Amino acid sequence: MRCVCTFFMLLVSIAVQAQKFSSELFSDELKTLVVCRNGDDLQDPVIRLGGDEFVHIGFDLMSKQPRDYSYKIFHCNADWTKTSTLMRMDYMQGFEDNPIEEYESSFNTTFDYTHYSLAIPNEDVQLLLSGNYVVQIFETDAPDKVVATACFSISEDKLALEGEVSPNTVHGVKTKYQQVNFEIDCSQFAVTAPQEELKILVRQNGRTDNQVFGVEPTYIQPTKLVFEDNKKLVFEAGKEFEKIDFSHIRNFSGAIETIKFHHPYYHVDVVPGEDRTRKEYYHSEDVDGRFKIHGQSIWTDKEIDYSVVHFTFPAEEPWLDGALYVGGYLNGNRLDKNNKMQYSFERKQYELTMVLKNGGYNFQYLFLPAGLKCATLSRTSGSCWETENEYKIYVYFRSLGGQYDRLVAVRNLFFNK
């Protein structure tokens, strides 16, 4: 029996180490998780090692009765699994558990909530190494009850990286795809075995379902690594994100039909989605899937209300070969039950209702084929090479025999035709 228990504990330990973290809420009582740089909702949570920047983490408990929350910080590998080769004192100065002390209750809103905020680093926590980090937030009285995780990165900026996004791909020139090409300059930072020491991550508009991890260089030169015409770095271009802004109940904008008050909350009806696959490319400014919480004629954050937002996408019949989602940062770029649309046979449309904090949001309708992890826009908006997309490249380095993955370069590439 003792051997069976020991084996079981070993399996549990391995499963915990293999868990891949993302910024996510695990309680239905919490909403609007924001993880960003310097308090700017539109900036990804990547800061420089030893700099004066900070990561802002915020979320709302949907009650005016506050609860005590605390947090722990762990260093992670390049693939967002927990780093098992480091002790806490190796990467952090401060206590292991720390309370979240900054919170305030909403005022003059239809939805009651308590807003919590946290800045890292702070007086209690200083981080010593570059790489990926996850903040585990839990109820102070129940340390095993993790209610949220917030992920961010610290970069050393050791390697120079230049690149471009091109419509010239293996599928042809100016089709519906975009090719990411880039070069890494190693002249000022020794990389002796790039295929073993470097790990590359490329994300399009913050998405994780179609991200590319572990791509290897096409050419290796004495002081340069070239990633050119790599088939793994070809992305579906899509079309510009759709936009809604309900920061004001009357002065709203974007794809919103109506905002009406149905006691006790405001309801936002989004213009029904449509099949745009045969429509030509049309340029419109967006923020590549992000959202920004704000309110017009509101003086403090605690007066920003929530609304019940209704998304619909007409379809004569349900698509039996996959599922439809409302994609974007509004759900942390995940595809799960929180943003999966349900088909109504009565109204012949896909439907999704989300409770969102007032502000401006980008979104798109993503179709996920059954059995696959990568969603597509080929059945909803279609794809055009002219679409303006943002690609973020993360370069991780672990020397042969090293203990952890250092983040040594981060670069944004934009496609502008």
PEZIDA-V693894 format. One record per pair of residues at least 12 apart in sequence whose ideal C-beta (glycine too) atoms are under 10 Angstrom apart, sorted by the first residue. I is the first residue (numbers start at 1). GAP is how many residues later the second one is. Records with the same first field share a line. If there is no record, write none. Layout:
I->GAP + GAP
//
This chain:
13->71
16->65 + 66 + 68
17->60 + 64 + 65 + 66 + 67
18->61 + 63 + 64
19->57 + 61 + 62 + 63 + 115 + 130
20->56 + 57 + 59 + 60 + 61 + 62 + 114 + 131 + 188
21->53 + 55 + 58 + 59 + 60 + 61 + 111 + 112 + 113 + 114 + 115 + 128 + 129 + 130
22->58 + 112 + 127 + 128 + 129 + 186 + 310 + 311 + 312
23->12 + 22 + 34 + 111 + 112 + 125 + 126 + 127 + 128 + 129 + 306 + 309 + 310 + 311
24->122 + 124 + 125 + 126 + 127 + 307 + 308 + 310 + 312 + 314
25->34 + 35 + 112 + 122 + 123 + 124 + 125 + 306 + 307 + 313
26->111 + 112 + 119 + 120 + 121 + 122 + 123
27->32 + 34 + 35 + 110 + 112 + 118 + 119 + 120 + 121
28->34 + 310
29->31 + 32 + 33 + 34 + 38 + 84 + 118
30->29 + 30 + 31 + 32 + 39 + 83 + 86 + 107 + 117 + 118
31->28 + 29 + 30 + 31 + 80 + 82 + 275 + 323 + 324 + 325 + 326
32->26 + 27 + 28 + 30 + 81 + 83 + 259 + 261 + 272 + 274 + 298 + 323 + 324 + 325 + 327
33->24 + 25 + 26 + 27 + 104 + 115 + 116 + 117 + 298 + 299
34->22 + 23 + 24 + 25 + 26 + 83 + 116 + 257 + 258 + 259 + 295 + 323
35->20 + 21 + 22 + 23 + 24 + 83 + 85 + 100 + 113 + 114 + 115 + 116 + 117 + 297
36->18 + 19 + 20 + 21 + 22 + 116 + 254 + 256 + 293
37->16 + 17 + 18 + 19 + 115 + 116
38->14 + 15 + 16 + 17 + 18 + 81
39->15 + 16 + 17 + 19 + 78 + 80
40->16 + 252
41->15 + 17 + 246 + 249 + 250 + 251 + 252 + 253 + 288 + 318 + 319
42->245 + 246 + 248 + 249 + 250 + 287 + 318
43->12 + 13 + 247
44->108 + 109 + 159 + 162 + 246 + 285 + 346 + 348 + 366 + 368
45->12 + 75 + 88 + 105 + 106 + 107 + 108 + 109
46->86 + 106 + 107 + 108 + 109 + 346 + 348 + 361 + 364 + 366
47->73 + 74 + 80 + 83 + 105 + 106 + 107 + 108 + 363
48->82 + 106 + 107 + 108 + 109 + 362
49->78 + 79 + 80 + 81 + 82 + 105 + 106 + 107 + 108 + 109 + 357 + 358
50->77 + 78 + 80 + 104 + 106
51->103 + 104 + 106
52->69
53->68 + 101
54->64 + 65 + 66 + 67 + 68 + 98
55->63 + 64 + 65 + 66 + 72 + 78 + 80 + 95 + 96 + 97 + 98 + 99
56->61 + 62 + 63 + 64 + 94 + 96
57->14 + 43 + 59 + 60 + 61 + 62 + 63 + 78 + 80 + 91 + 93 + 94 + 95
58->44 + 45 + 57 + 58 + 59 + 60 + 61 + 92 + 235 + 243
59->41 + 44 + 54 + 55 + 56 + 57 + 58 + 59 + 78 + 88 + 89 + 91
60->43 + 46 + 51 + 52 + 53 + 54 + 55 + 56 + 233 + 242 + 244 + 246 + 297
61->42 + 44 + 51 + 52 + 53 + 54 + 55 + 86
62->44 + 49 + 50 + 51 + 52 + 244 + 293
63->42 + 43 + 48 + 49 + 50 + 51
64->41 + 42 + 43 + 45 + 48 + 49 + 50
65->40 + 47 + 49
66->37 + 38 + 39 + 48 + 49 + 50
67->33 + 36 + 47 + 49 + 72 + 73 + 74 + 80
68->31 + 32 + 33 + 35 + 71 + 72 + 73
69->30 + 31 + 32 + 34 + 47 + 49 + 68 + 69 + 70 + 71 + 72 + 78 + 79
70->25 + 26 + 27 + 28 + 29 + 30 + 31 + 66 + 67 + 68 + 69 + 70 + 71 + 73
71->25 + 26 + 27 + 28 + 29 + 47 + 49 + 53 + 54 + 64 + 65 + 66 + 67 + 69 + 75 + 77 + 78 + 79
72->16 + 20 + 23 + 24 + 25 + 26 + 53 + 62 + 63 + 64 + 65 + 66 + 71 + 74
73->15 + 18 + 19 + 21 + 23 + 24 + 25 + 47 + 48 + 52 + 54 + 60 + 61 + 62 + 63 + 77 + 79
74->12 + 14 + 17 + 18 + 58 + 59 + 60 + 61 + 62 + 75
75->12 + 13 + 15 + 16 + 17 + 52 + 53 + 54 + 55 + 56 + 57 + 58 + 59 + 79 + 328 + 329 + 330
76->55 + 56 + 57 + 58 + 75 + 77 + 328 + 329
77->54 + 55 + 122 + 319 + 321 + 327 + 328
78->53 + 54 + 75 + 120 + 121 + 122 + 123 + 135 + 136 + 316 + 317 + 318 + 319 + 320 + 326 + 327 + 328 + 329
79->53 + 120 + 122 + 134 + 135 + 317 + 326
80->52 + 53 + 54 + 69 + 71 + 73 + 121 + 128 + 133
81->51 + 53
82->50 + 52
83->46 + 48 + 49 + 50 + 320 + 321 + 322
84->319 + 320
85->313 + 317 + 318 + 319
86->43 + 45 + 317 + 318
87->316
89->39
90->38 + 39 + 313 + 314
91->35 + 36 + 37 + 38 + 39 + 40 + 42 + 63 + 313
92->29 + 33 + 34 + 35 + 36 + 37 + 41
93->28 + 31 + 32 + 33 + 34 + 35
94->27 + 28 + 29 + 30 + 31 + 32 + 33
95->29 + 30
96->29
97->27 + 39 + 41 + 43 + 46
98->20 + 22 + 24 + 25 + 26 + 27 + 37
99->19 + 25 + 41
100->16 + 17 + 18 + 35 + 37 + 40
101->15 + 16 + 17 + 21 + 23
102->13 + 14 + 15 + 16 + 17 + 20
103->12 + 13 + 14 + 15 + 199
104->12 + 13 + 196 + 197 + 198
105->197
106->194 + 195 + 196 + 197 + 198 + 199 + 200
107->193 + 194 + 195 + 196 + 197
108->190 + 192 + 194 + 195 + 197
109->156 + 186 + 189 + 193 + 194 + 195 + 196 + 197 + 248 + 249
110->151 + 153 + 154 + 155 + 156 + 195 + 196 + 197 + 198
111->153 + 154 + 155 + 193 + 194 + 195 + 196 + 197 + 244 + 246 + 247
112->194
113->189 + 191 + 192 + 193 + 244
114->188
115->186 + 187 + 189 + 242
116->21 + 32
117->184
118->17 + 19 + 32
120->13 + 15 + 30 + 32 + 34
121->33
127->25 + 27
128->26
129->25 + 27 + 274 + 275 + 276 + 277 + 278
130->23 + 24 + 25 + 26 + 27 + 28 + 266 + 267 + 274 + 275 + 276 + 277 + 278
131->22 + 23 + 24 + 25 + 265 + 266 + 267 + 273 + 274 + 275 + 276 + 277
132->19 + 20 + 21 + 22 + 69 + 262 + 264 + 272 + 273 + 275
133->17 + 18 + 19 + 20 + 21
134->15 + 16 + 17 + 18
135->13 + 14 + 15 + 16 + 17
136->12 + 13 + 14
137->12 + 13
151->181
153->48 + 241 + 243 + 254 + 257
154->252 + 253 + 256
155->239 + 240 + 241 + 251 + 252 + 253 + 254 + 255 + 256
156->33 + 241 + 250 + 251 + 252 + 253 + 254
157->32 + 250 + 251 + 252 + 253 + 254
158->28 + 30 + 31 + 32 + 33 + 237 + 239 + 248 + 249 + 250 + 251
159->25 + 26 + 27 + 28 + 29 + 30 + 32 + 39 + 66 + 236 + 238 + 249 + 250 + 251 + 252
160->23 + 24 + 25 + 26 + 27 + 28 + 29 + 64 + 249 + 251
161->21 + 22 + 23 + 24 + 39 + 64 + 66 + 232 + 233 + 234 + 247 + 248 + 249 + 250 + 252
162->19 + 20 + 21 + 22 + 23 + 249 + 251
163->17 + 18 + 19 + 20 + 21 + 39 + 64 + 65 + 70 + 228 + 230 + 248 + 249 + 250
164->15 + 16 + 17 + 18 + 19 + 64 + 227 + 249 + 250 + 251
165->13 + 14 + 15 + 16 + 17 + 39 + 68 + 70 + 72 + 223 + 224 + 225 + 226 + 248 + 249 + 250 + 251 + 252
166->12 + 13 + 14 + 15 + 62 + 63 + 68 + 219 + 249
167->12 + 70 + 217 + 218 + 219 + 220 + 248 + 250
168->13 + 61 + 217
169->60 + 62 + 64 + 65 + 66 + 68 + 216
170->59 + 60 + 61 + 64
171->60 + 63 + 65 + 214
172->213
173->212
174->210 + 211 + 212 + 243
175->62 + 208 + 209 + 210
176->60 + 61 + 62 + 63 + 101 + 105 + 201 + 202 + 206 + 207 + 208 + 209 + 210 + 211
177->57 + 58 + 59 + 60 + 206 + 207 + 208
178->26 + 55 + 56 + 57 + 58 + 59 + 60 + 205 + 207 + 208 + 209 + 211 + 213 + 235 + 237
179->49 + 50 + 51 + 52 + 54 + 55 + 56 + 206 + 236
180->22 + 24 + 32 + 35 + 47 + 48 + 50 + 52 + 53 + 54 + 55 + 209 + 211 + 213 + 233 + 235
181->37 + 45 + 46 + 47 + 48 + 49 + 52 + 232
182->18 + 20 + 35 + 43 + 44 + 45 + 46 + 48 + 51 + 209 + 211 + 213 + 229 + 231
183->34 + 35 + 36 + 38 + 41 + 42 + 43 + 44 + 45
184->14 + 16 + 33 + 39 + 40 + 41 + 42 + 43 + 209 + 211 + 224 + 225 + 227
185->36 + 38 + 39 + 40 + 224
186->12 + 34 + 35 + 36 + 37 + 38 + 39 + 211 + 222
187->35 + 36 + 37
188->35
189->34 + 208 + 219 + 220
190->33 + 207 + 209
191->29 + 32 + 34 + 204 + 206 + 208 + 217
192->207 + 208
193->206 + 207
194->22 + 23 + 26 + 31 + 203
195->21 + 22 + 25 + 30
196->202 + 203 + 204
197->199 + 200 + 201 + 202 + 203 + 205 + 208 + 209
198->16 + 17 + 18 + 19 + 27 + 197 + 198 + 199 + 200 + 207 + 210 + 211
199->14 + 15 + 16 + 17 + 195 + 196 + 197 + 198 + 199 + 206 + 208
200->12 + 13 + 14 + 15 + 16 + 17 + 25 + 27 + 32 + 33 + 193 + 194 + 195 + 196 + 209
201->12 + 13 + 14 + 191 + 192 + 193 + 194 + 195 + 206 + 209
202->13 + 25 + 28 + 30 + 31 + 33 + 189 + 190 + 191 + 192 + 211
203->32 + 130 + 187 + 188 + 189 + 190 + 191
204->29 + 31 + 32 + 33 + 34 + 84 + 85 + 185 + 186 + 187 + 188 + 209 + 211
205->30 + 33 + 36 + 81 + 82 + 83 + 84 + 85 + 122 + 123 + 124 + 128 + 157 + 159 + 182 + 183 + 184 + 185 + 186 + 187
206->82 + 83 + 84 + 122 + 123 + 126 + 127 + 184 + 186
207->28 + 31 + 81 + 82 + 120 + 121 + 122 + 126 + 127 + 128 + 157 + 159 + 167 + 168 + 182
208->124 + 125 + 126 + 127 + 165 + 166
209->116 + 118 + 124 + 125 + 126 + 157 + 159 + 163 + 164 + 165 + 166 + 167
210->25 + 26 + 123 + 156 + 163 + 164 + 165 + 166
211->24 + 122 + 162 + 163 + 181 + 183
212->18 + 20 + 21 + 22 + 23 + 179 + 181
213->19 + 181 + 183
214->18 + 182
215->12 + 15 + 16 + 17 + 18 + 178
216->14 + 16
217->13
218->12 + 15
225->170
227->166
233->158 + 160
235->148 + 154 + 156 + 180
236->138 + 139 + 140 + 141 + 142 + 146 + 147 + 151 + 153
237->44 + 140 + 145 + 146 + 147 + 148 + 149 + 150 + 151 + 152 + 178
238->89 + 126 + 128 + 138 + 139 + 140 + 142 + 143 + 144 + 145 + 146 + 149 + 151
239->37 + 38 + 40 + 42 + 43 + 44 + 45 + 47 + 125 + 138 + 141 + 142 + 143 + 144 + 145 + 147 + 148 + 149
240->41 + 42 + 43 + 44 + 45 + 46 + 48 + 122 + 124 + 141 + 144 + 146 + 147 + 148 + 149
241->43 + 44 + 45 + 46 + 47 + 48 + 49 + 86 + 87 + 120 + 121 + 122 + 123 + 140 + 146 + 147 + 148
242->12 + 13 + 28 + 29 + 31 + 34 + 42 + 44 + 69 + 84 + 86 + 119 + 120 + 121 + 122 + 123 + 139
243->12 + 13 + 41 + 42 + 43 + 44 + 48 + 117 + 118 + 119 + 120
244->12 + 24 + 26 + 27 + 47 + 65 + 67 + 86 + 112 + 115 + 116 + 117 + 118 + 119
245->46 + 47 + 49 + 51 + 113 + 114 + 115 + 116
246->13 + 20 + 22 + 24 + 49 + 59 + 61 + 63 + 110 + 111 + 112 + 113 + 114 + 115
247->45 + 46 + 47 + 48 + 49 + 50 + 51 + 57 + 58 + 60 + 110 + 111 + 112 + 113
248->46 + 47 + 48 + 49 + 50 + 110
249->12 + 17 + 19 + 47 + 56 + 58 + 109
250->46
251->45 + 46
252->16 + 44 + 55 + 106 + 108
253->107
254->16 + 17 + 30 + 106 + 107 + 108 + 109
255->15 + 16 + 17 + 18 + 56 + 108
256->12 + 13 + 14 + 15 + 53
257->12 + 13 + 14 + 15 + 53 + 55
258->12 + 13 + 52
259->48 + 50
261->46
262->46
265->40 + 41 + 42 + 43 + 90
266->39 + 40 + 41 + 42 + 43 + 92
267->40 + 41 + 42 + 43 + 86
268->39 + 40 + 41 + 42 + 43 + 85 + 86 + 88 + 90
269->39 + 40 + 41 + 42 + 43
270->39 + 40 + 41 + 42 + 43 + 56 + 82 + 84 + 91 + 93
271->40 + 41
272->38 + 39 + 40 + 41 + 42 + 77 + 78 + 79
273->38 + 39 + 40 + 41 + 42 + 51 + 53 + 68 + 76 + 77 + 90 + 91 + 92 + 107 + 108
274->39 + 40 + 91 + 106 + 107
275->38 + 39 + 40 + 90 + 104 + 105 + 106 + 107
276->89 + 101 + 104 + 105 + 106 + 108
277->100 + 101 + 102 + 103 + 104 + 105 + 106
278->104
279->102 + 103 + 105
280->102 + 104 + 106
281->101 + 102 + 103 + 104 + 105 + 106 + 136
282->102 + 104
283->101 + 103 + 104 + 105 + 134
284->104
285->103
286->76 + 77 + 78 + 101 + 102 + 103 + 104
287->41 + 42 + 73 + 74 + 75 + 103
288->40 + 41 + 74 + 100 + 101 + 102 + 103 + 104 + 124 + 126
289->38 + 39 + 40 + 41 + 44 + 72 + 73 + 74 + 75 + 100 + 101
290->38 + 39 + 40 + 43 + 70 + 71 + 72 + 100
291->37 + 38 + 39 + 65 + 66 + 68 + 69 + 70 + 71 + 72
292->37 + 67 + 68 + 69 + 70
293->63 + 64 + 65 + 66 + 67 + 68
294->63 + 64 + 65 + 66
295->62 + 63 + 64
296->62
298->60
301->56
303->55
304->53 + 54 + 55
305->52 + 53
306->49 + 50 + 51 + 52
307->47 + 48 + 49 + 50 + 51 + 52
308->45 + 46 + 47 + 48
309->17 + 21 + 43 + 44 + 45 + 46 + 47 + 49 + 52 + 54
310->41 + 42 + 43 + 44
311->13 + 14 + 15 + 28 + 30 + 38 + 39 + 40 + 41 + 42 + 43 + 52 + 54
312->29 + 32 + 35 + 37 + 38 + 39 + 40 + 41
313->13 + 28 + 30 + 36 + 37 + 38 + 39 + 52 + 54 + 67
314->33 + 34 + 35 + 36
315->26 + 28 + 29 + 33 + 34 + 35 + 64 + 65
316->32 + 33
317->26 + 28 + 31
318->23 + 24 + 25 + 26 + 27 + 30 + 31 + 32
319->24 + 31 + 48 + 50 + 51 + 60
320->23 + 50
321->46 + 48 + 49 + 50 + 58
322->44 + 45 + 46 + 47 + 48 + 49 + 50 + 53 + 54 + 57
323->12 + 17 + 18 + 19 + 20 + 27 + 43 + 44 + 45 + 46 + 47 + 52
324->15 + 16 + 17 + 18 + 19 + 26 + 27 + 28 + 41 + 42 + 43 + 44 + 51 + 55 + 56
325->12 + 13 + 14 + 15 + 16 + 25 + 27 + 38 + 39 + 40 + 41 + 42 + 43 + 50 + 55
326->12 + 13 + 14 + 15 + 24 + 26 + 28 + 35 + 37 + 38 + 39 + 40
327->12 + 35 + 36 + 37 + 38 + 39 + 40 + 41 + 48 + 50 + 53
328->33 + 34 + 35 + 36 + 38
329->32 + 33 + 34
330->24 + 26 + 27 + 29 + 31 + 32 + 33
331->23 + 25 + 32
333->33
335->31 + 33 + 38 + 39 + 40
338->14 + 16
339->13 + 15 + 24 + 27
340->12 + 28
341->12 + 24 + 25
350->15 + 30
352->13
364->13 + 16 + 17
365->12 + 14 + 15 + 16
366->13 + 14 + 15
367->12 + 13 + 14
384->33
385->30 + 32
386->29 + 30 + 31
387->28 + 30
388->26 + 27 + 28 + 29
389->24 + 25 + 26 + 27
390->22 + 23 + 24 + 25
391->20 + 21 + 22 + 23 + 24
392->18 + 19 + 20 + 21
393->16 + 17 + 18 + 19 + 20
394->13 + 14 + 15 + 16 + 17
395->12 + 13 + 14 + 15 + 16
396->12 + 13
397->12
//
